[in-house]
Amino acid sequence: MTAQSRVQTHYKLWLEDETIDAETKAELEALKDQAQEIEDRFYKDLEFGTGGMRGVVGAGTNRMNLYTIGRATQGLAQFLLKDPSRRHAVVIAYDSRNFSPEFALESALVLAANGIEAHVFESLRPTPELSFAVRQLKASAGIVVTASHNPPEYNGYKVYGSDGGQMVTDQASQVMEQIGLLESFASVRRISQGEAEAKGLLHWLGEEIDKAYTEAVTAVSPNPEIVKEMGNDLQIVYTPLHGAGNLSVRRVLKELGFQQVHVVAEQEQPDALFSTVKSPNPEEKAAFELAMDLGRRIDADIIIGTDPDCDRMGAVVKDASGEYVILSGNQSGAIMVNYLLSSLKERGQLPDNGVVIKTIVTSEMGAEIARSYGMHVINTLTGFKYIGEKMTEFARTGERQFLFGYEESYGYLAGTYARDKDAVIASMLICEAAAYYKKQGKTLYDVLQELYEKHGYFMEKLESRTLKGKDGLAKIGQIMDDWRTNPPAEVNGVKVKQVLDYSNGIDDLPKENVLKYVLENGAWFTLRPSGTEPKIKVYFAVNGDTASESVRQLEAMAETVMTRVDA
């Protein structure tokens, strides 16, 4: 079957399928003269990868809708039921995006039709609370309906294993295999909400899990007494960016003792359109404009923001001139690593077998800090599921004691109550660090400069190119093929010392389409197609003797590499 015939065949099947509702068919009928739009919606099935699915909401095989959700959930149910030794249950959470509650309920009703209990949060909750709840309720799996910080037209579906971590490659492959066995949407089983509740197969989660989660997060605080002492002095501005973090972050900060938490009113309530920002992404300074306006009015010590599903946290602090600057994920991670480990050392609680885990595209600065405290450092592939996988391994073997895990894309976790990045505990830790150092007369910016002086001026940069649709996917493949088959011998006169092709499964890591080039001066850059967005990402890192030298090296390397990427 040619690509074009596949498109027309599947388009026609959707229009004729008796299981598809009239509203969806009307949406498709309206596209009958839009050949390119039909092609984009039907040229492939929305991929269920190791992290689940993510895509634009709409009708079609390459879209997020009740039918692709139902198909994925039926596959998950069949995967779970291959193990008849236990009574299966799945926890489901969702964020503030369009159709998130509907997709969550549809997942629950498909599970219930297969005899699997569904425990659904009664309203939006942070993704890390789902990870916690899977462990707390000893469930077989978890589902989160979210597209993280993607644009408003997107939604997604992430699947978690019984350990509370996103399903790793082997498990996800088995789920994909089951999804592939479904011949049509008629193969998807479903019962009504009333029937599911009457049969005891649909349960609603609320305050009890919220309270347990809050207690688990606050228990990780390394210096709770400093908050009691400084909680009324530290001025905090917080924005949930219209997402799921509002109640959870504020509750944890309040429980710990922070009394001056000022929420950005315009961004407090859930809003599927994220109407006050171009992108609900705390990695971007523009997302903090309203928060910084409030910060200036109240002279805030720190500004924090969380993304729609509250698994990523960004922080803004005052620089030496008193201007607000956003910390990169690497900078926030380095500060939290140093604060956590120094606090544990002061208390005599630093374990001999402690470990900090980061990803291969995360700065080496946090690793240097961790090693200076005698801690072991492990690198994983990009994606917090790999950090969670190592946590579960160490919990089983006792070989290492997990202390902190993070990735440059604003994802952090301390403690072992969950297996996914958590913006709630990151908000708590960064604010606690700010209080700790404020008592010493320092800002977090001051602390960052001290860390640079001690460990080197590590600086990083991320460039990305968005290439949408079928042609964009092909272009990303061409870029990777070009760099793989024609690796550079040098960059700006500095020889390439090592080429790391992770598609070969090096360093005992799973195979992944990632290329990393290490230069003789210790600088490096990495090319990686995004697993969740139509993007290719290029990461750059240097370590110079001075800030100006690092900036010069970084900009020069990025310009040279991106000139070739864009060619």
C-alpha positions as CSV (number, residue, x, y, z in Angstrom):
1,M,0.0,0.0,0.0
2,T,1.4,3.4,-1.0
3,A,1.5,6.2,1.5
4,Q,-1.2,8.1,-0.3
5,S,-3.5,5.1,-0.6
6,R,-3.0,4.4,3.1
7,V,-4.1,8.0,3.9
8,Q,-7.3,7.7,1.8
9,T,-8.1,4.1,3.0
10,H,-7.9,5.1,6.7
11,Y,-9.8,8.4,6.1
12,K,-12.6,6.4,4.5
13,L,-12.6,3.8,7.2
14,W,-13.1,6.5,9.9
15,L,-16.0,7.9,7.9
16,E,-17.6,4.5,7.6
17,D,-16.8,3.0,11.1
18,E,-20.0,2.6,13.1
19,T,-18.1,3.0,16.4
20,I,-17.0,6.5,15.6
21,D,-19.4,9.3,16.6
22,A,-21.2,11.7,14.3
23,E,-19.4,14.8,15.6
24,T,-16.0,13.2,14.8
25,K,-17.2,12.2,11.3
26,A,-18.5,15.8,10.7
27,E,-15.1,17.1,11.6
28,L,-13.5,14.8,9.0
29,E,-16.2,15.5,6.4
30,A,-15.3,19.2,6.6
31,L,-11.7,18.4,5.6
32,K,-12.7,16.5,2.3
33,D,-11.1,19.2,0.1
34,Q,-8.0,19.7,2.3
35,A,-5.7,17.0,1.0
36,Q,-2.6,18.1,3.0
37,E,-4.5,18.2,6.3
38,I,-6.0,14.8,5.7
39,E,-2.6,13.4,4.9
40,D,-1.1,14.8,8.2
41,R,-3.9,13.3,10.2
42,F,-3.8,9.8,8.6
43,Y,-0.3,9.2,7.1
44,K,0.6,7.3,10.3
45,D,-0.8,6.1,13.6
46,L,0.1,8.4,16.5
47,E,3.1,6.6,17.9
48,F,3.0,5.0,21.3
49,G,6.6,5.2,22.3
50,T,8.5,4.5,25.6
51,G,6.8,7.6,27.1
52,G,3.3,7.0,25.7
53,M,1.7,9.3,23.1
54,R,1.7,13.0,22.4
55,G,0.0,14.9,19.6
56,V,-2.4,17.5,18.4
57,V,-6.0,17.0,19.5
58,G,-8.4,16.1,16.7
59,A,-9.8,13.4,14.6
60,G,-7.5,10.9,12.8
61,T,-5.0,8.2,13.4
62,N,-2.2,10.7,13.9
63,R,-4.2,12.8,16.5
64,M,-5.1,12.7,20.1
65,N,-8.8,11.7,20.5
66,L,-11.1,9.3,22.4
67,Y,-10.4,6.6,19.8
68,T,-6.6,6.7,19.9
69,I,-6.8,6.9,23.7
70,G,-9.2,4.0,23.9
71,R,-7.0,1.9,21.6
72,A,-3.9,2.6,23.7
73,T,-5.7,1.8,26.9
74,Q,-7.1,-1.5,25.5
75,G,-3.5,-2.4,24.7
76,L,-2.4,-1.6,28.2
77,A,-5.2,-3.6,29.7
78,Q,-4.3,-6.7,27.6
79,F,-0.6,-6.3,28.6
80,L,-1.6,-6.2,32.3
81,L,-4.0,-9.1,32.0
82,K,-1.2,-11.3,30.7
83,D,-0.2,-11.6,34.4
84,P,-3.2,-13.3,36.1
85,S,-1.4,-13.6,39.4
86,R,-2.8,-10.4,40.8
87,R,-5.8,-8.2,40.9
88,H,-4.9,-5.2,38.6
89,A,-5.5,-1.6,39.4
90,V,-4.4,1.6,37.5
91,V,-4.2,5.1,38.8
92,I,-5.1,8.0,36.4
93,A,-4.3,11.7,36.7
94,Y,-4.7,14.6,34.3
95,D,-3.8,18.3,33.8
96,S,-5.5,21.4,32.7
97,R,-5.5,20.8,28.9
98,N,-8.4,20.5,26.6
99,F,-10.1,17.1,26.9
100,S,-7.8,16.0,29.7
101,P,-10.7,15.0,32.0
102,E,-12.5,13.3,29.1
103,F,-9.5,11.3,28.0
104,A,-8.8,10.3,31.6
105,L,-12.4,9.1,32.1
106,E,-12.3,7.2,28.8
107,S,-9.1,5.4,29.9
108,A,-10.8,4.4,33.1
109,L,-13.9,3.1,31.4
110,V,-11.9,1.0,29.0
111,L,-9.9,-0.5,31.9
112,A,-13.1,-1.2,33.8
113,A,-14.6,-3.0,30.8
114,N,-11.5,-5.3,31.0
115,G,-12.1,-5.9,34.7
116,I,-9.3,-3.6,35.9
117,E,-9.9,-1.2,38.7
118,A,-9.3,2.5,37.8
119,H,-8.4,5.0,40.5
120,V,-9.0,8.5,39.0
121,F,-8.1,11.8,40.6
122,E,-11.3,13.9,41.1
123,S,-9.6,16.9,39.5
124,L,-6.3,17.9,38.0
125,R,-3.2,16.9,39.9
126,P,0.6,17.1,39.4
127,T,2.2,14.2,37.4
128,P,4.6,13.4,40.3
129,E,1.6,12.9,42.6
130,L,0.4,10.2,40.1
131,S,3.9,8.5,40.4
132,F,3.5,8.7,44.2
133,A,0.0,7.3,44.1
134,V,0.9,4.3,42.0
135,R,3.4,3.3,44.7
136,Q,1.1,4.3,47.6
137,L,-1.8,2.2,46.3
138,K,0.4,-0.6,45.0
139,A,-1.2,-0.3,41.6
140,S,-0.1,-2.2,38.5
141,A,0.3,0.9,36.4
142,G,-0.5,4.6,36.0
143,I,-1.7,6.9,33.3
144,V,-1.2,10.7,33.1
145,V,-3.1,12.7,30.5
146,T,-0.8,15.6,29.7
147,A,1.3,17.2,27.0
148,S,3.6,18.9,29.5
149,H,4.6,22.3,28.2
150,N,3.6,21.8,24.6
151,P,1.4,24.4,22.8
152,P,-2.3,24.4,23.7
153,E,-3.4,22.4,20.7
154,Y,-1.5,19.3,22.1
155,N,-2.4,16.7,24.6
156,G,-0.7,13.4,25.6
157,Y,-0.9,10.1,27.4
158,K,1.9,8.8,29.5
159,V,2.1,5.3,31.0
160,Y,3.8,4.3,34.3
161,G,4.8,1.0,35.6
162,S,4.1,-0.5,39.1
163,D,7.3,1.2,40.5
164,G,5.8,4.6,39.7
165,G,8.3,5.3,36.9
166,Q,7.4,5.8,33.3
167,M,7.4,2.5,31.5
168,V,10.8,1.5,30.3
169,T,11.6,0.2,26.8
170,D,10.8,-3.5,27.3
171,Q,7.5,-2.9,29.0
172,A,6.4,-0.2,26.5
173,S,7.3,-2.5,23.6
174,Q,5.0,-5.2,25.0
175,V,2.2,-2.6,25.3
176,M,2.8,-1.5,21.7
177,E,2.6,-5.1,20.6
178,Q,-0.8,-5.5,22.3
179,I,-2.0,-2.3,20.7
180,G,-0.9,-3.6,17.3
181,L,-3.1,-6.7,17.7
182,L,-6.2,-4.6,17.7
183,E,-7.8,-4.8,14.3
184,S,-10.4,-2.0,14.7
185,F,-11.9,0.3,17.3
186,A,-14.6,-2.3,17.7
187,S,-11.9,-4.3,19.6
188,V,-11.8,-1.7,22.3
189,R,-13.9,-2.7,25.2
190,R,-15.8,0.0,27.2
191,I,-18.6,0.3,29.8
192,S,-20.5,3.3,31.1
193,Q,-19.4,5.3,34.1
194,G,-22.4,4.2,36.1
195,E,-21.7,0.5,35.5
196,A,-18.0,0.9,36.3
197,E,-18.9,2.6,39.6
198,A,-21.6,0.1,40.5
199,K,-19.1,-2.8,39.9
200,G,-16.5,-1.2,42.1
201,L,-14.1,-0.7,39.2
202,L,-14.0,3.1,39.2
203,H,-12.8,4.9,42.3
204,W,-12.2,8.7,42.8
205,L,-9.1,9.9,44.6
206,G,-8.8,13.1,46.6
207,E,-7.7,14.5,49.9
208,E,-6.3,11.3,51.4
209,I,-3.7,10.9,48.7
210,D,-3.1,14.6,48.6
211,K,-2.2,14.6,52.3
212,A,0.0,11.5,52.1
213,Y,1.9,13.1,49.1
214,T,2.4,16.4,50.9
215,E,3.8,14.5,53.9
216,A,6.2,12.5,51.7
217,V,7.5,15.7,50.0
218,T,8.0,17.7,53.2
219,A,9.7,14.8,54.9
220,V,12.6,15.2,52.4
221,S,13.4,18.8,53.7
222,P,17.0,18.8,54.8
223,N,16.6,21.9,57.0
224,P,13.0,22.3,58.1
225,E,14.1,24.5,61.1
226,I,15.5,27.1,58.7
227,V,12.1,27.7,57.2
228,K,10.5,28.1,60.6
229,E,13.1,30.8,61.3
230,M,13.1,32.5,57.9
231,G,9.7,31.6,56.6
232,N,8.2,35.1,57.2
233,D,11.3,36.9,55.7
234,L,11.7,35.1,52.4
235,Q,9.4,36.8,49.8
236,I,8.3,34.2,47.2
237,V,6.4,34.7,44.0
238,Y,4.8,31.6,42.4
239,T,3.1,31.1,39.1
240,P,1.5,27.7,38.2
241,L,1.2,28.9,34.6
242,H,-2.5,27.9,34.5
243,G,-1.6,24.3,35.3
244,A,-1.9,21.6,37.9
245,G,0.7,22.9,40.4
246,N,-1.3,25.7,42.1
247,L,-2.7,23.9,45.1
248,S,0.1,21.3,45.6
249,V,3.0,23.7,45.5
250,R,1.3,26.2,47.8
251,R,0.3,23.5,50.2
252,V,3.8,22.1,50.6
253,L,5.3,25.6,51.0
254,K,2.8,26.4,53.7
255,E,3.2,23.1,55.5
256,L,6.9,23.7,55.7
257,G,6.5,27.2,57.1
258,F,6.8,29.7,54.2
259,Q,4.4,32.5,55.0
260,Q,5.1,35.0,52.2
261,V,4.0,33.2,49.0
262,H,2.5,35.5,46.5
263,V,0.7,33.8,43.6
264,V,0.4,35.5,40.2
265,A,-3.4,36.0,40.1
266,E,-3.7,36.1,36.3
267,Q,-2.1,32.7,36.0
268,E,-3.6,31.0,39.1
269,Q,-6.6,29.3,37.6
270,P,-6.5,26.4,35.1
271,D,-6.7,27.6,31.5
272,A,-6.4,25.1,28.6
273,L,-5.4,27.9,26.2
274,F,-2.7,29.2,28.6
275,S,-3.9,32.6,27.5
276,T,-1.4,34.8,29.3
277,V,1.7,33.2,27.8
278,K,3.0,32.3,24.4
279,S,4.2,29.0,25.8
280,P,3.5,27.6,29.3
281,N,7.2,26.6,29.7
282,P,9.2,27.6,32.7
283,E,12.4,27.2,30.7
284,E,11.5,30.4,28.8
285,K,11.9,33.9,30.4
286,A,8.8,35.2,28.6
287,A,6.7,32.8,30.7
288,F,7.8,34.8,33.8
289,E,6.9,38.3,32.7
290,L,3.8,38.6,34.9
291,A,5.6,36.9,37.8
292,M,8.6,39.3,37.5
293,D,6.2,42.3,37.4
294,L,4.8,41.1,40.7
295,G,8.3,40.3,42.0
296,R,9.4,43.9,41.4
297,R,6.4,45.2,43.2
298,I,7.0,43.2,46.4
299,D,10.8,43.0,46.1
300,A,10.7,39.1,45.9
301,D,13.8,37.1,46.8
302,I,12.8,34.3,44.4
303,I,10.3,33.6,41.7
304,I,9.3,30.1,40.8
305,G,7.0,28.7,38.1
306,T,5.8,25.2,37.2
307,D,4.6,23.8,33.9
308,P,1.1,22.6,33.2
309,D,1.5,19.1,34.7
310,C,3.8,20.4,37.4
311,D,6.8,18.1,36.8
312,R,9.2,20.9,35.7
313,M,10.2,24.0,37.8
314,G,11.9,27.2,36.8
315,A,13.4,29.8,39.1
316,V,14.2,33.5,38.8
317,V,16.6,35.3,41.1
318,K,18.2,38.7,41.4
319,D,21.7,39.1,39.9
320,A,24.4,41.3,41.3
321,S,22.7,44.5,39.9
322,G,19.4,43.6,41.4
323,E,17.8,42.6,38.1
324,Y,15.8,39.4,37.8
325,V,17.4,36.6,35.8
326,I,16.1,33.1,35.1
327,L,18.3,30.3,36.2
328,S,18.9,27.5,33.6
329,G,17.9,24.0,34.6
330,N,21.6,23.2,35.0
331,Q,22.2,26.1,37.3
332,S,19.1,25.4,39.5
333,G,20.2,21.7,39.6
334,A,23.8,22.6,40.7
335,I,22.4,24.9,43.4
336,M,20.1,22.2,44.7
337,V,22.7,19.5,44.6
338,N,25.1,21.7,46.6
339,Y,22.5,22.7,49.1
340,L,21.1,19.2,49.7
341,L,24.6,17.6,50.0
342,S,26.1,20.3,52.2
343,S,23.0,20.2,54.5
344,L,23.3,16.4,54.8
345,K,27.0,16.7,55.5
346,E,26.4,19.3,58.2
347,R,24.0,16.9,59.9
348,G,26.3,14.0,59.5
349,Q,23.7,12.3,57.3
350,L,25.7,12.0,54.1
351,P,25.7,8.3,53.2
352,D,28.9,6.6,52.0
353,N,27.1,5.0,49.1
354,G,25.1,8.1,48.0
355,V,24.4,8.7,44.4
356,V,23.4,11.6,42.2
357,I,21.9,10.7,38.8
358,K,21.8,13.0,35.8
359,T,21.3,12.7,32.0
360,I,24.0,12.7,29.3
361,V,22.9,16.2,28.1
362,T,23.0,17.7,31.6
363,S,25.9,19.9,32.7
364,E,28.9,18.3,34.4
365,M,28.9,21.0,37.1
366,G,26.4,19.2,39.3
367,A,28.5,16.1,38.9
368,E,31.7,17.9,40.0
369,I,29.8,19.2,43.0
370,A,28.5,15.8,43.9
371,R,32.0,14.2,43.6
372,S,33.4,17.0,45.9
373,Y,31.2,15.6,48.6
374,G,32.4,12.0,47.9
375,M,29.2,11.0,46.1
376,H,28.9,8.7,43.1
377,V,27.5,10.1,39.9
378,I,25.7,8.2,37.2
379,N,24.7,9.3,33.7
380,T,21.5,8.1,32.0
381,L,19.9,8.7,28.6
382,T,17.6,11.8,28.3
383,G,14.3,11.2,30.0
384,F,13.5,10.9,33.7
385,K,12.2,7.4,33.2
386,Y,15.9,6.2,33.0
387,I,16.6,8.0,36.3
388,G,13.6,6.3,37.8
389,E,14.7,3.0,36.5
390,K,18.1,3.3,38.3
391,M,16.3,4.4,41.5
392,T,14.2,1.2,41.4
393,E,17.3,-0.9,40.7
394,F,19.2,0.6,43.7
395,A,16.1,0.2,45.9
396,R,16.2,-3.5,45.0
397,T,20.0,-4.1,45.3
398,G,20.9,-1.6,48.1
399,E,24.1,-0.8,46.1
400,R,23.5,2.9,46.2
401,Q,21.4,5.3,48.2
402,F,19.6,7.7,45.8
403,L,19.9,11.4,46.9
404,F,19.1,13.5,43.9
405,G,18.3,13.1,40.2
406,Y,17.9,15.8,37.6
407,E,18.0,16.8,33.9
408,E,18.8,20.1,32.2
409,S,15.2,20.5,31.1
410,Y,14.1,21.7,34.6
411,G,13.2,18.2,36.0
412,Y,14.4,17.4,39.6
413,L,13.7,14.8,42.3
414,A,15.0,14.3,45.8
415,G,13.7,11.5,48.0
416,T,12.4,8.1,46.9
417,Y,8.6,8.6,47.4
418,A,8.2,8.9,43.6
419,R,10.0,7.8,40.4
420,D,9.5,10.9,38.2
421,K,10.6,14.5,38.2
422,D,8.7,16.7,40.7
423,A,8.2,20.4,40.5
424,V,6.6,20.4,43.9
425,I,9.7,19.2,45.7
426,A,11.9,21.3,43.5
427,S,9.9,24.4,44.4
428,M,10.3,23.4,48.1
429,L,14.1,22.8,47.8
430,I,15.0,25.9,45.9
431,C,13.0,28.1,48.2
432,E,14.5,26.4,51.3
433,A,18.0,27.0,49.8
434,A,17.1,30.7,49.2
435,A,16.0,31.0,52.9
436,Y,19.2,29.2,54.1
437,Y,21.5,31.5,52.2
438,K,19.5,34.6,52.9
439,K,20.2,34.1,56.5
440,Q,23.9,34.2,55.6
441,G,23.3,37.4,53.6
442,K,23.6,35.7,50.2
443,T,21.3,35.4,47.2
444,L,21.1,32.3,45.1
445,Y,22.9,34.2,42.4
446,D,25.8,34.8,44.9
447,V,25.9,31.1,45.7
448,L,26.0,30.3,41.9
449,Q,29.0,32.6,41.5
450,E,30.8,30.9,44.4
451,L,30.2,27.5,42.8
452,Y,31.6,28.8,39.5
453,E,34.7,30.0,41.3
454,K,35.2,26.7,43.0
455,H,34.3,24.2,40.3
456,G,34.8,26.1,37.0
457,Y,32.7,28.2,34.8
458,F,30.4,25.5,33.3
459,M,28.1,27.1,30.8
460,E,25.5,25.5,28.6
461,K,23.2,26.3,25.7
462,L,20.3,24.6,23.9
463,E,19.3,25.2,20.3
464,S,16.3,23.6,18.8
465,R,14.6,23.5,15.4
466,T,10.9,22.7,15.0
467,L,10.3,20.7,11.9
468,K,6.6,19.6,11.8
469,G,4.8,17.0,9.8
470,K,6.0,14.2,7.5
471,D,8.6,16.4,5.8
472,G,9.9,17.7,9.1
473,L,10.4,14.1,10.4
474,A,12.3,13.2,7.2
475,K,14.5,16.4,7.6
476,I,15.4,15.5,11.2
477,G,16.4,12.0,10.0
478,Q,18.6,13.5,7.3
479,I,20.4,15.8,9.7
480,M,21.2,12.9,12.0
481,D,22.4,10.7,9.1
482,D,24.6,13.5,7.9
483,W,26.4,14.0,11.3
484,R,26.6,10.3,11.8
485,T,28.2,9.5,8.5
486,N,30.3,12.7,8.3
487,P,31.5,13.5,11.8
488,P,33.6,16.7,12.2
489,A,37.3,16.3,12.8
490,E,37.5,19.7,14.6
491,V,35.3,22.6,15.6
492,N,36.8,26.1,15.5
493,G,40.3,24.7,15.5
494,V,39.7,22.3,18.5
495,K,40.0,18.6,17.7
496,V,37.1,16.3,18.3
497,K,38.4,13.8,20.8
498,Q,35.5,11.4,21.0
499,V,32.3,10.6,19.1
500,L,29.6,8.9,21.1
501,D,26.9,7.3,19.1
502,Y,24.3,6.1,21.5
503,S,22.4,4.3,18.8
504,N,25.0,1.6,19.3
505,G,24.0,1.1,23.0
506,I,27.2,2.3,24.6
507,D,28.0,2.7,28.3
508,D,25.5,0.0,29.2
509,L,22.7,2.3,28.1
510,P,19.7,1.4,25.9
511,K,20.1,2.3,22.2
512,E,18.9,5.8,21.3
513,N,19.3,8.0,18.3
514,V,21.7,10.5,20.0
515,L,25.1,11.7,18.9
516,K,27.6,13.4,21.3
517,Y,30.9,15.0,20.2
518,V,33.5,15.6,22.9
519,L,36.3,18.1,22.1
520,E,39.9,18.1,23.4
521,N,39.3,21.1,25.6
522,G,36.4,19.3,27.4
523,A,33.7,21.1,25.6
524,W,30.9,19.0,24.0
525,F,27.8,19.2,21.9
526,T,25.0,16.7,21.4
527,L,22.4,16.2,18.7
528,R,19.1,14.6,19.7
529,P,15.7,14.4,18.1
530,S,13.0,15.1,20.6
531,G,10.9,12.2,21.7
532,T,7.8,14.3,22.5
533,E,7.9,17.2,20.0
534,P,8.6,17.7,16.3
535,K,12.1,19.1,17.1
536,I,15.8,18.3,16.8
537,K,17.6,19.6,19.9
538,V,21.3,20.5,20.0
539,Y,23.0,20.8,23.4
540,F,26.3,22.7,24.0
541,A,28.5,22.8,27.0
542,V,31.9,24.3,28.0
543,N,34.0,24.9,31.1
544,G,36.3,27.9,31.0
545,D,38.5,29.7,33.6
546,T,36.4,32.8,33.5
547,A,32.8,33.6,32.7
548,S,33.7,35.7,29.6
549,E,35.9,32.9,28.3
550,S,33.1,30.3,28.7
551,V,30.6,32.6,27.0
552,R,33.0,33.2,24.1
553,Q,33.7,29.4,23.6
554,L,30.0,28.6,23.9
555,E,28.7,31.1,21.4
556,A,31.4,30.3,18.8
557,M,30.8,26.5,19.0
558,A,27.0,26.9,18.8
559,E,27.3,29.2,15.8
560,T,29.6,26.8,13.9
561,V,27.5,23.7,14.6
562,M,24.1,25.3,13.9
563,T,25.3,26.7,10.6
564,R,25.8,23.1,9.5
565,V,22.6,21.9,11.1
566,D,20.6,24.6,9.2
567,A,22.3,24.1,5.9
